[in-house]
Amino acid sequence: MKKSLSRIASNVKASSTITIDALFKKMKAEGQDVIGFGTGEPDFNTPDHIKQAGIDAIGKNQTRYTPAAGTLELRQAICDAAKKDYGLKYAPTQVVVSCGAKHTISQLMMILCNPGDEVILPSPYWVSYPEMISMAGAVPVVVEGLEENGFLITPEQLAKAITPKTKAVIFNSPSNPTGMIYKREDLKALCDICVKEGIYIVSDEVYDKLVYDGISFTSIPALGEEIKELAILVNAVSKTYCMTGWRIGWACANAEIAKIMSAYQSHSASAPASMSQAAALEAIKGDQSGIEKMRKEFEGRRDFFVKRVSEIEGISCCKPEGAFYIMLNVNALMGRTISGRAINSSDAFAETLLEKQGVAVVPCEGFGSPGYVRMSYAASMENISKGLDRIEAFIKG
Ligand SMILES: *Cc1c(COP(=O)(O)O)cnc(C)c1O
């Protein structure tokens, strides 16, 4: 008789997108004509000057442990960029570099939460948040962002969800999966409630550079000193610089939290990879022109996508303002029979669509939003066009 595994082992779920993804990969390997809209990363390569900085670091034997919180040069560059972009004043001792934003947030949950604490999570949310909260022994309290409110939560909703056990709230604007952005005054109203209640604000700002329609992005800690004291700003090179595989993200926080995060990380990861940190340094300090090129390309794809969706009967979407995802509302199709299959969930829609038309989308049950599927436009214009033609043909039956 073996002893049972831990509380975490019995609760941790593999990503809800895994069935569709496995089927997509199998069909692709068999040489079938499939189009994927599931990707959660830019379809562009890491710019050459950034790759070279990583290669140079290896050549110069920068292959040893760095300080647990990351090299001083990188932390200084992160501070300089936060100052330049948003007027934020952080010292390098307030910055902790980790192995991606996901790593940052999961370590943060361990530091902020005691078992039984509550973390408020606006939905639709990124799939990993509830898992990270649960692994820390805390409880996700979902507050529903309604489509008619642009998938954003209101201050009234937030205030109602707070209990004496509430420890933190997680904001992600621009959002994965909705692409929606909180306006400055709405964010201020939400964060003022957190200040009043002494609740920590985790702000996942990994899509801060991918905003459209001339919208100016508001970084949460820039809303005021009291908010900044409670806010933990999370960002990464992953999306901005097409560096998802390099695994570099960071937190900017008050000195107390940063010091604990650094100590925690020193025992869990030691430090993020040294050559990746060197590449991230070049990304943040070097030529920034690649970002605007990518942003423009995504904006053009989004415009095409939204227009095409509006022409197809049975599906609809909010026009996303940032990131590279669209939440497709498929509620009108629920209860219909398509290609001989009863479509009674977004899971069934996604599975049947992939089997019949070779188009992979992500059902949003795992994002807290049944009746929706997420599509990423980190795909070529040609594939977006072809994919939407196939969805139209699929719905027409
Ligand atoms: C992609 C993504 C991240 C980035 O995670 P990394 O660990 O840096 O790759 C963080 N948050 C959200 C919402 C994302 O979509």
The ligand as an SDF file (V2000), in Angstrom:
LIG
                    3D

 15 15  0  0  0  0  0  0  0  0999 V2000
    1.0530   34.5240  -21.9830 C   0  0  0  0  0  0  0  0  0  0  0  0
    0.5870   35.0390  -20.6960 C   0  0  0  0  0  0  0  0  0  0  0  0
    1.4880   35.2480  -19.6520 C   0  0  0  0  0  0  0  0  0  0  0  0
    2.9580   35.0740  -19.8810 C   0  0  0  0  0  0  0  0  0  0  0  0
    3.4420   34.0190  -19.2200 O   0  0  0  0  0  0  0  0  0  0  0  0
    4.9780   33.6060  -19.3250 P   0  0  0  0  0  0  0  0  0  0  0  0
    5.1130   32.7280  -18.1620 O   0  0  0  0  0  0  0  0  0  0  0  0
    5.8060   34.8510  -19.2370 O   0  0  0  0  0  0  0  0  0  0  0  0
    5.1480   32.9070  -20.6400 O   0  0  0  0  0  0  0  0  0  0  0  0
    1.0150   35.7350  -18.4480 C   0  0  0  0  0  0  0  0  0  0  0  0
   -0.2920   36.0380  -18.2900 N   0  0  0  0  0  0  0  0  0  0  0  0
   -1.1760   35.8920  -19.2880 C   0  0  0  0  0  0  0  0  0  0  0  0
   -2.5770   36.2930  -19.0780 C   0  0  0  0  0  0  0  0  0  0  0  0
   -0.7700   35.3660  -20.5130 C   0  0  0  0  0  0  0  0  0  0  0  0
   -1.6570   35.2060  -21.4990 O   0  0  0  0  0  0  0  0  0  0  0  0
  1  2  1  0
  2  3  1  0
  2 14  2  0
  3  4  1  0
  3 10  2  0
  4  5  1  0
  5  6  1  0
  6  7  2  0
  6  8  1  0
  6  9  1  0
 10 11  1  0
 11 12  2  0
 12 13  1  0
 12 14  1  0
 14 15  1  0
M  END
$$$$
